[in-house]
């Protein structure tokens, strides 16, 4: 269910809210709706990624080894966190428009392409949303591929080392974890990247590629 909040709700005065509402077209209204929904969920995801880093990854490196943490999280985890932190900041910067310049669609393509093999190609060379979508999966692929092995390694280490099992249990009891299991946090990056197409399809009454094209 979409949040019934939009970026204009964040403006400081009632006069500014009314001015923005008055100049919104239907497309712009949908843009605001999509942008705010994506921003809120992106902010939540970045928070969870930071929890993984601060509560699990960094303490694991200190108490056990960097090799073990990379075997579970991969070397891609910190770069992915930085990409999403930048995405969150850039989406927020769009809240007041303008809509036709550096819009959410352009931002998604730039962020997607920034870490992809196609990053040096002009936007006109992107034939479809599926191409951009593929590059997202490409940047995430080491994490995706490693996920099943990471779960197996966690279970193995829990059985072999009581200290590791105790470490994971203590981390899970951290107030920031909200009683979620370690494995639930590991799944969050996969859930997030799979959700982008759904968010855009729900928020916008045309295809994701059309959303990118018109904005």
Secondary structure, 3 states (H helix, E strand, C coil): CCCCCCHHHHCCCHHHHHHHHHCCCHHHHHHHHHHHHHHHHHHHHHHHHHHHHHHHHHHHHHHCCHHHHHHHHCCHHHHHHHHHHHHHHHHHHCCCCCCCCCCHHHHHHHHHHHCCCCCCCCHHHCCCHHHHHHHHHHHHHHHHHHHHHHHHHHHHHHHHCHHHHHHHHHHHCCHHHCCCCHHHHHHHHHHHHHHHHHHHHHHCCCCHHHHHHHC
